[in-house]
Amino acid sequence: MSTTVERQVGGIAATPGGGAGKGAALERIVATGVVAIMRHTEAALAIEAAEALLRGGVDVVEVTLNTQGATGMIQRLTAHFGDRMLVGAGTVLTPEAVGEALGAGARFIVAPNTDPKVIGLCNQHGIPVAPGAFTPTEVVAASEMGADLIKVFPVSSVGPRYIRDLRGPLPHLPFVPTGGVNLQNAVDYIAAGAVALGAGSDLVDKGVVDRRDFAELERRARAFHDAVIQGRA
């Protein structure tokens, strides 16, 4: 018998695992606390890379659409893992790109910017959407447009304190800092109130994947997983 562990983070009740549906996908992203970003990952190595992430405790993967063969990667990952992994699409800039991503099987959408048409289409299809925003005005606007999560991007120049400062007047908004998140600051971002982290090259490093060092990829995933637990403690 499995034990269900629930955690309330940023207003979202998080239940590890979860099935189909928007609510379950959001819960899973928050429960895992890490979105592994596959950008320019070699398509032929995507499944092995994702298996390593999964062994390390990260079961949420975003394939950016500016990766060669991205929609095919999303299709193959979704077919291979089923409910064992939540696969979404990133760098989704247009409604047409939303359609391509959903057609490939993506179960959540991430963008570097806030486009009301992209958010509206995702809401129409019942798919979680995390648009990119930065200033207080932008993050509130994204929320009012219907964002489910807010990708605070890029955070490399401001650091974890910025998330804490945003949450001062906006404690109800679910922030996902991205762009500059690494193992040196991951704990601090979570402790500052982020509901999850967008982890790109510091987790899914192209060189690590290209040389098939999946043990190292698993180690990084485990380290990010542990950082989330530590930050929430």
C-alpha positions as CSV (number, residue, x, y, z in Angstrom):
1,M,0.0,0.0,0.0
2,S,1.4,3.4,-1.0
3,T,1.3,6.4,1.4
4,T,0.1,9.7,0.0
5,V,2.0,12.7,1.3
6,E,0.4,16.1,0.8
7,R,2.2,19.4,1.1
8,Q,0.8,22.9,0.8
9,V,3.2,25.1,-1.1
10,G,2.3,28.5,-2.5
11,G,-1.4,27.7,-2.3
12,I,-1.2,24.5,-4.3
13,A,-1.9,21.2,-2.5
14,A,0.9,18.9,-3.7
15,T,0.4,15.2,-4.0
16,P,3.3,13.1,-5.4
17,G,2.4,11.1,-8.4
18,G,-1.0,11.9,-9.8
19,G,-2.9,11.0,-12.9
20,A,-4.3,12.9,-15.8
21,G,-5.8,16.3,-15.7
22,K,-4.7,19.9,-15.0
23,G,-5.0,19.7,-11.3
24,A,-3.0,16.6,-11.0
25,A,-0.3,17.9,-13.3
26,L,0.1,21.1,-11.2
27,E,0.2,19.0,-8.0
28,R,2.9,16.9,-9.5
29,I,5.1,19.8,-10.6
30,V,4.9,21.3,-7.1
31,A,5.4,18.0,-5.4
32,T,8.5,17.2,-7.4
33,G,9.7,20.8,-7.1
34,V,12.0,20.6,-10.1
35,V,11.3,21.0,-13.8
36,A,14.2,19.5,-15.7
37,I,14.7,21.6,-18.9
38,M,15.9,19.7,-22.0
39,R,17.3,22.3,-24.3
40,H,19.3,21.2,-27.4
41,T,19.4,17.7,-25.9
42,E,20.3,15.1,-28.5
43,A,17.0,13.4,-29.5
44,A,18.5,9.9,-29.6
45,L,19.6,10.3,-26.0
46,A,16.4,11.8,-24.6
47,I,14.9,8.7,-23.2
48,E,18.1,7.5,-21.5
49,A,18.6,11.0,-20.1
50,A,15.0,11.1,-18.8
51,E,15.5,7.7,-17.2
52,A,18.5,9.0,-15.3
53,L,16.5,12.0,-14.1
54,L,13.7,9.7,-13.0
55,R,16.2,7.6,-11.0
56,G,17.4,10.8,-9.3
57,G,13.8,11.7,-8.2
58,V,12.9,14.2,-10.9
59,D,9.8,13.1,-12.8
60,V,8.9,16.4,-14.6
61,V,10.6,17.3,-17.9
62,E,10.2,20.3,-20.2
63,V,11.4,19.9,-23.8
64,T,12.0,23.3,-25.3
65,L,10.6,23.8,-28.7
66,N,13.8,25.4,-30.0
67,T,15.4,22.0,-29.6
68,Q,15.8,20.1,-32.9
69,G,13.1,17.5,-33.2
70,A,11.4,18.7,-30.1
71,T,7.9,17.5,-30.9
72,G,9.2,14.1,-31.8
73,M,11.1,14.0,-28.4
74,I,7.9,14.9,-26.6
75,Q,6.0,12.1,-28.4
76,R,8.7,9.5,-27.7
77,L,9.1,10.5,-24.0
78,T,5.3,10.4,-23.4
79,A,4.9,7.1,-25.1
80,H,7.9,5.5,-23.3
81,F,7.1,6.8,-19.7
82,G,3.4,7.2,-19.6
83,D,2.3,8.3,-16.2
84,R,5.8,7.7,-14.8
85,M,6.9,11.1,-16.0
86,L,5.2,14.4,-16.7
87,V,6.4,15.8,-20.0
88,G,5.8,19.3,-21.1
89,A,6.9,21.9,-23.7
90,G,9.0,25.0,-23.2
91,T,9.8,28.1,-25.2
92,V,6.2,28.1,-26.5
93,L,5.8,31.5,-28.1
94,T,2.7,31.3,-30.2
95,P,-0.8,29.7,-30.2
96,E,0.4,27.7,-33.2
97,A,3.3,26.3,-31.1
98,V,0.8,25.5,-28.3
99,G,-1.1,23.4,-30.8
100,E,2.0,21.6,-32.0
101,A,3.1,20.9,-28.4
102,L,-0.3,19.5,-27.3
103,G,-0.5,17.5,-30.5
104,A,2.8,15.8,-29.5
105,G,1.4,15.0,-26.1
106,A,2.8,17.8,-23.9
107,R,0.9,18.0,-20.6
108,F,2.1,21.5,-19.6
109,I,3.3,24.6,-21.4
110,V,6.1,27.0,-20.4
111,A,7.0,30.3,-22.1
112,P,9.7,32.9,-21.6
113,N,7.2,35.7,-22.0
114,T,3.6,36.5,-21.2
115,D,1.3,36.2,-24.2
116,P,-2.5,36.4,-23.5
117,K,-3.2,34.3,-26.5
118,V,-1.0,31.4,-25.4
119,I,-2.4,31.6,-21.9
120,G,-6.0,31.7,-23.1
121,L,-5.5,28.7,-25.4
122,C,-3.9,26.6,-22.7
123,N,-6.8,27.5,-20.3
124,Q,-9.2,26.5,-23.1
125,H,-7.6,23.1,-23.4
126,G,-7.3,22.7,-19.6
127,I,-3.5,22.5,-19.7
128,P,-1.2,24.1,-17.0
129,V,0.6,27.1,-18.3
130,A,3.6,28.9,-16.8
131,P,4.4,32.1,-18.7
132,G,7.5,34.1,-18.1
133,A,7.4,37.4,-16.2
134,F,9.8,39.4,-14.0
135,T,8.5,42.6,-12.5
136,P,5.6,42.8,-9.9
137,T,3.5,44.4,-12.6
138,E,4.3,41.6,-15.1
139,V,3.7,38.7,-12.6
140,V,0.4,40.1,-11.5
141,A,-0.7,40.6,-15.1
142,A,0.3,37.0,-15.9
143,S,-1.8,35.8,-13.0
144,E,-4.8,37.8,-14.0
145,M,-4.6,36.4,-17.6
146,G,-4.9,32.9,-16.2
147,A,-1.4,31.7,-15.5
148,D,-1.3,28.6,-13.3
149,L,2.4,29.0,-12.4
150,I,4.6,32.1,-13.0
151,K,8.1,31.5,-14.4
152,V,10.2,34.3,-13.0
153,F,12.8,34.7,-15.7
154,P,15.6,35.3,-15.8
155,V,16.6,35.3,-12.1
156,S,20.4,35.0,-12.6
157,S,20.9,38.7,-12.0
158,V,18.7,39.0,-8.9
159,G,18.9,35.8,-6.9
160,P,16.7,34.1,-4.2
161,R,16.1,37.4,-2.3
162,Y,14.1,38.6,-5.2
163,I,11.6,35.8,-4.9
164,R,11.3,36.6,-1.2
165,D,10.7,40.2,-2.0
166,L,8.0,39.4,-4.6
167,R,6.2,37.1,-2.1
168,G,6.0,39.9,0.4
169,P,3.1,41.7,-1.3
170,L,2.2,38.7,-3.5
171,P,2.3,35.6,-1.2
172,H,-0.5,33.9,-3.1
173,L,1.3,33.7,-6.5
174,P,3.2,30.4,-7.4
175,F,6.7,31.4,-8.6
176,V,9.0,29.1,-10.5
177,P,12.4,30.8,-10.8
178,T,14.3,29.9,-13.9
179,G,17.5,31.0,-15.7
180,G,20.4,30.8,-13.3
181,V,19.1,28.2,-10.9
182,N,21.9,25.9,-9.7
183,L,22.8,23.6,-6.8
184,Q,24.5,26.5,-5.0
185,N,21.2,28.5,-4.8
186,A,18.5,25.9,-5.2
187,V,17.9,25.5,-1.4
188,D,17.7,29.3,-1.0
189,Y,15.1,29.7,-3.9
190,I,12.8,27.1,-2.3
191,A,13.3,28.6,1.2
192,A,12.4,32.0,-0.3
193,G,9.0,30.6,-1.3
194,A,9.4,29.2,-4.8
195,V,7.0,26.4,-5.5
196,A,9.3,24.8,-7.9
197,L,12.6,25.4,-9.8
198,G,13.2,25.5,-13.5
199,A,16.6,23.7,-13.9
200,G,18.3,23.9,-17.2
201,S,22.0,23.4,-18.0
202,D,23.0,23.0,-14.4
203,L,20.9,19.8,-14.4
204,V,20.5,18.6,-18.0
205,D,23.9,19.6,-19.1
206,K,24.3,18.9,-22.9
207,G,27.9,17.8,-22.4
208,V,27.0,15.3,-19.7
209,V,24.2,13.9,-21.9
210,D,26.3,13.8,-25.1
211,R,29.0,11.7,-23.4
212,R,26.3,9.5,-21.9
213,D,27.4,10.1,-18.4
214,F,23.9,9.2,-17.1
215,A,25.3,8.4,-13.6
216,E,26.3,12.1,-13.3
217,L,22.9,13.2,-14.6
218,E,21.3,11.0,-12.0
219,R,23.5,12.5,-9.3
220,R,22.6,16.0,-10.3
221,A,18.9,15.1,-10.3
222,R,19.2,13.6,-6.8
223,A,21.0,16.7,-5.6
224,F,18.3,19.0,-6.9
225,H,15.6,16.7,-5.4
226,D,17.4,16.8,-2.1
227,A,17.8,20.6,-2.3
228,V,14.0,21.0,-2.7
229,I,13.4,18.9,0.4
230,Q,16.0,20.9,2.4
231,G,14.6,24.2,1.3
232,R,11.1,23.2,2.3
233,A,12.2,22.0,5.7
